[in-house]
Amino acid sequence: MPVLNSIELEGVSSIGWDDAAQDAVREAGRTLRRIMRLDVLAVGVGVDAEGEREYRTTIRLFFEVDRQP
């Protein structure tokens, strides 16, 4: 049975919350192996003076821990 660890990340996108979550997973995948699942913890949006939206999605990623022989 695998042992899992988790981290919390926040992705940011000008497109939407889904894209923000995908960005966080994509970045984490550069250094983490065997990502097993994710939970969406929160979503939010910021609006600047020009009306530009910044979508934010906070996720918890679960990944398998490397086992040393």
C-alpha positions as a Markdown table, in Angstrom:
| # | Residue | x | y | z |
|---|---|---|---|---|
| 1 | Met | 0.0 | 0.0 | 0.0 |
| 2 | Pro | 1.5 | 3.4 | -0.9 |
| 3 | Val | 2.3 | 6.1 | 1.6 |
| 4 | Leu | 1.1 | 9.5 | 0.5 |
| 5 | Asn | 2.3 | 13.0 | 1.3 |
| 6 | Ser | 0.5 | 16.2 | 0.5 |
| 7 | Ile | 1.2 | 19.9 | -0.2 |
| 8 | Glu | -1.0 | 22.9 | -0.7 |
| 9 | Leu | -0.6 | 25.1 | -3.8 |
| 10 | Glu | -2.3 | 28.0 | -5.4 |
| 11 | Gly | -2.6 | 28.4 | -9.1 |
| 12 | Val | -3.4 | 31.7 | -10.9 |
| 13 | Ser | -5.0 | 32.2 | -14.3 |
| 14 | Ser | -6.6 | 35.0 | -16.3 |
| 15 | Ile | -8.9 | 32.3 | -17.9 |
| 16 | Gly | -10.7 | 30.6 | -15.0 |
| 17 | Trp | -10.5 | 28.5 | -11.9 |
| 18 | Asp | -10.0 | 25.2 | -13.8 |
| 19 | Asp | -7.1 | 26.6 | -15.7 |
| 20 | Ala | -5.6 | 27.9 | -12.4 |
| 21 | Ala | -5.8 | 24.4 | -10.9 |
| 22 | Gln | -4.3 | 22.9 | -14.0 |
| 23 | Asp | -1.4 | 25.4 | -13.8 |
| 24 | Ala | -0.7 | 24.4 | -10.2 |
| 25 | Val | -0.6 | 20.7 | -11.1 |
| 26 | Arg | 1.5 | 21.3 | -14.2 |
| 27 | Glu | 4.1 | 23.2 | -12.1 |
| 28 | Ala | 4.1 | 20.6 | -9.3 |
| 29 | Gly | 4.6 | 17.9 | -11.9 |
| 30 | Arg | 8.0 | 19.3 | -12.8 |
| 31 | Thr | 9.4 | 18.1 | -9.5 |
| 32 | Leu | 6.9 | 15.7 | -8.0 |
| 33 | Arg | 6.4 | 12.1 | -9.2 |
| 34 | Arg | 3.4 | 9.9 | -8.9 |
| 35 | Ile | 0.7 | 12.5 | -8.1 |
| 36 | Met | -2.3 | 10.5 | -7.0 |
| 37 | Arg | -5.1 | 13.0 | -6.6 |
| 38 | Leu | -6.0 | 16.6 | -5.7 |
| 39 | Asp | -8.6 | 18.3 | -3.6 |
| 40 | Val | -9.9 | 21.8 | -4.4 |
| 41 | Leu | -9.7 | 23.7 | -1.1 |
| 42 | Ala | -10.8 | 27.2 | -2.3 |
| 43 | Val | -11.4 | 29.4 | -5.3 |
| 44 | Gly | -11.3 | 33.2 | -5.5 |
| 45 | Val | -11.0 | 36.0 | -8.0 |
| 46 | Gly | -9.4 | 39.4 | -7.8 |
| 47 | Val | -10.3 | 42.3 | -10.0 |
| 48 | Asp | -7.8 | 45.1 | -10.7 |
| 49 | Ala | -8.6 | 48.8 | -11.5 |
| 50 | Glu | -9.0 | 48.0 | -15.2 |
| 51 | Gly | -11.4 | 45.2 | -14.5 |
| 52 | Glu | -9.0 | 42.4 | -15.3 |
| 53 | Arg | -9.8 | 39.2 | -13.4 |
| 54 | Glu | -7.2 | 37.0 | -11.7 |
| 55 | Tyr | -8.7 | 33.6 | -10.9 |
| 56 | Arg | -7.1 | 31.7 | -8.0 |
| 57 | Thr | -7.5 | 28.1 | -7.1 |
| 58 | Thr | -6.0 | 26.6 | -3.9 |
| 59 | Ile | -5.5 | 22.8 | -4.1 |
| 60 | Arg | -4.0 | 20.0 | -2.0 |
| 61 | Leu | -2.0 | 17.6 | -4.0 |
| 62 | Phe | -1.4 | 14.0 | -2.8 |
| 63 | Phe | 1.6 | 12.2 | -4.1 |
| 64 | Glu | 3.3 | 8.9 | -3.4 |
| 65 | Val | 6.4 | 8.9 | -1.2 |
| 66 | Asp | 9.5 | 7.2 | -2.6 |
| 67 | Arg | 10.3 | 4.1 | -0.6 |
| 68 | Gln | 14.0 | 3.5 | 0.1 |
| 69 | Pro | 15.1 | -0.2 | 0.1 |
